[in-house]
Every structure is written in C-alpha cells, then in structure tokens.
Amino acid sequence: MNEMINLGDAAVSEQKVVETTTMSSPEKEEKTEKKATSTKKSKPRSQSLAIKELHQTKQEKNKKLNLFKSNIYIVFVECETPGNVGFLARTMANFGLKNLVLINPPTLTDEAFYQATHGKYIVENAKIYKTLDEFYQSQRIDFKVASTGVAGGSYNLSRIPIRPEKLGKSININNKTAILFGREGNGLTNEEIGNCDICVSIPTDPTYPILNISHAAAIIFYELFKNKHDYPVEGLEESTGIEKEYILKDMNDLINSLDIPDHKKKNGLKTFRNIINRAYITGREAHTLKGILRRLKMKLE
C-alpha cells in the first residue's frame, strides 16, 4: 500500500555547486531557492492521514486478535482416544489457537503427536486437569460454552442452543472463554452443559447428526475467526476511499470525452462506481486500474 502511494513522489538529486567569481543578486538567489524547493512534491494531507489510519487500524486489529487467541481455551472432556487429541490440536493450529485443556484424558501416546502434525506443540503444552471444576478455578474462567450435537427445546432448557455464527459475533474477547467438547461416544452430560453459560450446536441432517470432534471444532473455530483473521499474505488490503475517487475521476474524464448524451454519461459513471464498490478491489488493483485509465486518457488527448 505504501509503495503504491509513494509512486507519485519526485526524486530530488543532489546538485554539484561550482564556485565562480560572479556574484548572484539576492533576488536571483531567492528565485533559485524557490525553484529547488518546488521540485520536492509532498504527499497530500489526505493520503498521509489515510496511511496513518491504515497502520493504526492494522495494529489495533492485531492486538485484538492476539487477545482473542490467548483468552480462548479449548477443552476436551474425557476423550477416549489419543488420536482425537491430535486431530483437535491440528485444527486448533489451523486457526492460531494455542490453549488446549484435557480433562481426565487417556495416556497421550505417540498417536496424539502424529495426528497433530504441525500442532504437536499444542499437545506438548496441553494443560491436564482431573475435573472441570478444577480447571475453572485454576484458570478463573469468565465464560463457558458447551458444544452439543443434540439440541434441546423447552423440555431441556440447558440444551437450547445458539449457532456457531452467533457465537462468533457475540463472544467477548476480554473474557477468558472455555469452549467444551465432550466424549466421542456420549458427548457432554446435562450437568456439564447446565454449568455452562450457553450451548452451541451445528445444524446437521437428522439422519446422521453427530459430527466428528475435529470437524465440529473446525466449523466453530471458523465462525469465531472469519471476521477477525486476515489471509497471511501481503497486498490484499482493500483500497482506500481516496484511491477509489482517483479511479472514478479518471473514468469520469474518459466518459466526458465521449460523444454521447449527458444522461448516458451520468449512468455510465454510476454503473462504474457500483462495480468498483461491489468488487472490494485491493490497493494494488486500484493502482493498476488507475494507471490504465490514465494511459487511455493520454491516448485520447
């Protein structure tokens, strides 16, 4: 983004000063100084503010994301096989989660580390407790979320669920939050779910409603992070309003150069504006498009 905005800056080269016996008048020196100063182009104030706001927004977003990750605890209650611990750790690693808690687990054999692949470090650093209460008290958990494949209704108030999408939108990043996954065979008990603040469930086909734990976890983790995590590549930042305005100005100049009725010019610019706004183009794309439009203008002129 910075590279793109800096393209308009002029490079000022050093000039070698040669002393002569001729004296310059003060007026001439003043004109020379003004001319040299004018070769330096400063960035428009609006562009500088846009860069500053972009950096602040990115820093704030990273701070919130780090807080979000450190405050989420993924709790596997009495898992039956060490392999599923590895699968869960692998899914956590996909979404940057690091706090794995195991309640009364089996012995963690090599299978747990093998299935974790690049999430081995999560298994190695997992915290183990005998009971949920011991974990709650040790970590001072503020908010508890139970996951279940069997949703309830008015007859079972503790199992009235919310969907993962709702959980992702409403979770408080300032609270220590525990997300519980139950036993592979029986899930969480009514008592364990009742001790939680809310219950989350994934809608599935009633003929086979129970998901594998790593599949269920992936869906929940995705909903938690889909609005809080960016792709880990550069250059995908959305273009700024200023960049879009430059593109629209160039297109407006092109349209006005055409021999068509005014109402068609107006509709043409409006259509182009709608396309640009719906496309969510990146800064790099905006820069490339702006360059093409300006070359077209030069050709027509």
C-alpha positions in Angstrom: 0.0 0.0 0.0 2.8 2.4 0.9 4.7 1.6 -2.3 1.6 2.5 -4.3 1.1 5.9 -2.6 4.8 6.8 -2.8 4.9 6.3 -6.6 3.9 10.0 -7.1 6.8 11.3 -5.0 9.5 13.1 -7.0 13.2 12.1 -6.5 15.4 15.1 -5.9 19.1 14.6 -6.9 22.0 16.4 -5.4 23.5 19.2 -7.5 27.2 19.9 -7.5 27.9 23.5 -6.6 30.7 25.2 -8.7 32.1 28.4 -7.2 32.6 31.3 -9.7 33.7 34.9 -9.3 30.3 36.1 -10.4 28.1 37.3 -7.6 24.4 36.5 -7.6 21.9 39.1 -6.6 19.6 38.3 -3.5 16.6 38.3 -5.8 18.1 35.7 -8.1 19.2 33.5 -5.1 15.6 33.7 -3.7 14.2 32.6 -7.1 16.7 29.7 -7.3 15.8 28.6 -3.8 12.1 28.6 -4.6 12.7 26.6 -7.8 14.7 24.0 -6.0 12.1 23.7 -3.3 9.3 23.3 -5.8 10.9 20.1 -7.2 10.0 18.3 -4.0 6.5 17.1 -4.0 4.9 16.4 -0.7 2.2 13.9 -0.1 -1.3 15.3 0.0 -2.5 15.6 3.6 -5.4 13.3 2.9 -3.1 10.5 1.7 -0.8 10.9 4.8 -3.9 10.6 7.0 -5.1 7.5 5.1 -1.7 5.8 5.7 -1.7 6.7 9.4 -5.2 5.4 9.8 -4.4 2.2 8.0 -1.4 1.5 10.3 -3.4 2.3 13.4 -6.2 0.0 12.2 -3.8 -2.9 11.5 -2.1 -2.5 14.9 -5.4 -2.4 16.7 -6.7 -5.4 14.8 -3.6 -7.4 15.6 -3.8 -6.5 19.3 -7.4 -7.7 19.4 -6.6 -10.9 17.5 -3.8 -11.8 19.9 -6.0 -11.1 22.9 -8.8 -13.2 21.3 -6.5 -16.2 20.8 -4.9 -16.0 24.3 -8.3 -15.8 26.1 -9.9 -18.9 24.4 -9.5 -22.3 26.0 -10.4 -25.4 24.0 -11.5 -28.1 26.5 -11.7 -31.8 25.6 -13.6 -33.7 28.3 -12.6 -37.3 28.9 -11.5 -38.1 25.4 -11.4 -41.8 24.6 -8.5 -42.0 22.1 -5.2 -40.0 22.0 -5.6 -39.8 18.2 -8.6 -37.4 18.6 -6.5 -35.2 20.8 -4.0 -34.9 17.9 -6.8 -34.1 15.4 -8.2 -31.4 17.7 -4.8 -29.9 18.2 -4.2 -29.8 14.4 -7.5 -28.0 13.9 -6.6 -25.5 16.6 -3.3 -24.8 14.9 -5.1 -24.0 11.6 -6.8 -21.1 13.4 -4.0 -20.0 15.6 -5.5 -21.3 18.9 -3.0 -22.5 21.5 -4.7 -23.2 24.8 -5.7 -26.9 24.8 -7.1 -28.3 28.1 -7.6 -32.0 28.7 -10.0 -33.3 31.4 -9.1 -36.7 32.7 -7.6 -37.9 29.4 -6.1 -41.2 28.5 -2.3 -41.6 28.2 -1.1 -39.4 25.4 0.7 -41.9 23.2 2.7 -41.2 20.0 -0.5 -41.3 18.0 -1.6 -38.0 19.6 1.5 -36.3 18.4 1.5 -38.0 15.0 -2.1 -36.9 14.2 -1.4 -33.4 15.4 1.2 -32.9 12.6 2.1 -29.2 12.8 0.1 -28.9 16.0 2.5 -31.1 18.1 3.4 -28.1 20.2 -0.2 -27.7 21.3 -0.3 -31.3 22.5 3.0 -30.8 24.3 1.8 -27.7 26.1 -1.7 -29.0 26.9 -2.9 -28.5 30.5 -4.4 -31.5 32.2 -6.9 -31.5 35.0 -8.9 -34.2 36.7 -12.2 -32.3 36.7 -13.8 -29.4 35.0 -14.2 -27.6 38.4 -10.5 -27.8 39.0 -9.9 -26.2 35.6 -12.5 -23.5 36.1 -11.0 -22.4 39.4 -7.4 -22.7 38.2 -7.8 -20.5 35.1 -10.5 -18.2 36.5 -12.8 -18.8 33.5 -15.3 -16.0 32.9 -17.5 -17.6 30.3 -18.2 -21.3 29.5 -19.6 -22.6 26.1 -20.8 -26.2 25.8 -20.9 -27.8 22.4 -23.5 -30.5 21.6 -24.8 -32.5 18.7 -28.2 -33.0 20.4 -30.1 -29.7 20.7 -32.9 -29.4 23.2 -36.1 -27.5 23.5 -38.4 -26.2 26.1 -38.3 -29.5 27.9 -34.5 -29.3 28.3 -33.6 -25.7 28.8 -29.8 -26.3 29.2 -29.6 -27.6 25.7 -31.4 -24.7 23.9 -28.5 -23.8 21.5 -27.2 -21.0 19.5 -25.5 -21.4 16.2 -21.7 -21.1 15.7 -22.2 -17.9 13.7 -24.0 -16.2 16.6 -21.2 -17.3 19.0 -18.6 -15.8 16.7 -20.4 -12.4 16.6 -21.2 -12.2 20.3 -18.1 -13.6 22.1 -16.3 -11.1 24.3 -12.6 -11.1 23.6 -11.8 -9.5 27.0 -13.2 -12.6 28.9 -11.5 -15.9 29.4 -13.7 -18.2 27.5 -13.8 -22.0 27.6 -15.3 -24.0 24.7 -16.1 -27.5 25.8 -16.1 -30.6 23.6 -17.4 -33.8 25.0 -16.7 -37.5 24.9 -16.6 -39.2 21.5 -19.4 -41.5 22.4 -21.7 -39.6 24.7 -20.7 -36.0 24.5 -21.2 -33.7 27.5 -23.6 -34.6 30.3 -26.7 -32.5 31.1 -25.0 -31.4 34.3 -21.8 -30.3 32.4 -23.9 -28.4 29.9 -26.1 -26.9 32.6 -23.0 -25.4 34.3 -22.1 -23.6 31.1 -23.4 -20.1 30.2 -24.5 -21.1 26.7 -24.7 -24.1 24.4 -23.6 -24.1 20.8 -24.8 -26.7 18.2 -24.2 -27.2 14.5 -27.3 -27.9 12.4 -26.9 -31.2 10.6 -29.1 -33.7 8.8 -31.2 -35.6 11.3 -30.4 -38.9 9.8 -26.8 -38.5 11.0 -26.5 -35.5 13.3 -23.2 -36.3 15.2 -20.0 -34.8 13.8 -16.5 -36.0 14.4 -14.9 -33.7 17.0 -12.3 -32.2 14.7 -15.0 -31.5 12.1 -17.3 -29.8 14.6 -14.3 -27.9 16.0 -13.3 -26.6 12.6 -16.8 -25.2 11.9 -16.9 -23.5 15.3 -13.4 -22.1 15.0 -14.0 -20.8 11.5 -17.1 -18.9 12.7 -15.1 -17.4 15.6 -12.3 -16.2 13.3 -13.9 -15.5 9.9 -14.3 -11.8 10.7 -11.2 -11.5 12.9 -8.4 -13.1 10.9 -6.8 -12.0 7.6 -5.2 -14.1 4.9 -1.5 -14.4 5.7 -0.3 -12.7 2.6 0.5 -9.1 1.7 -1.2 -6.9 -0.8 -4.8 -7.9 -0.1 -5.7 -4.7 1.8 -8.8 -3.1 0.4 -8.3 0.1 -1.5 -9.0 3.3 0.4 -11.7 5.8 -0.5 -9.1 8.2 -1.9 -7.8 5.6 -4.3 -11.3 4.8 -5.5 -12.0 8.5 -6.0 -8.9 8.8 -8.2 -10.1 5.9 -10.3 -13.6 7.4 -10.6 -12.2 10.8 -11.6 -10.2 9.3 -14.4 -13.2 7.3 -15.6 -15.3 10.4 -15.5 -12.8 12.3 -17.6 -12.8 9.5 -20.1 -16.6 9.3 -20.3 -16.9 13.1 -20.7 -14.5 12.9 -23.7 -17.0 10.6 -25.5 -19.6 12.0 -27.9 -22.7 10.6 -26.1 -25.7 12.2 -24.4 -25.3 13.6 -20.9 -27.7 11.1 -19.3 -25.7 8.2 -20.7 -22.5 9.7 -19.3 -24.1 10.0 -15.9 -25.4 6.5 -16.0 -22.1 5.2 -17.2 -20.2 6.7 -14.3 -22.8 5.5 -11.8 -22.5 2.0 -13.2 -18.7 2.0 -13.0 -18.9 3.3 -9.4 -21.3 0.5 -8.4 -18.9 -2.1 -9.9 -15.9 -0.7 -8.1 -17.7 -0.6 -4.8 -19.1 -4.1 -5.1 -15.7 -5.6 -6.2 -13.8 -4.6 -3.0 -10.7 -4.1 -5.0 -7.3 -4.1 -3.3 -4.9 -1.2 -3.2 -2.7 -2.9 -5.8 -5.6 -3.4 -8.1 -6.7 0.2 -7.7 -3.2 1.4 -8.6 -3.1 -0.8 -11.7 -6.5 0.2 -12.9 -5.7 3.9 -12.3 -2.6 3.6 -14.5 -4.5 2.0 -17.3 -7.2 4.7 -17.2 -4.6 7.5 -17.3 -2.9 5.9 -20.3 -6.2 5.8 -22.1 -6.7 9.4 -21.4 -3.3 10.3 -22.8 -4.1 8.3 -25.9 -7.4 10.1 -26.5 -5.8 13.5 -25.9 
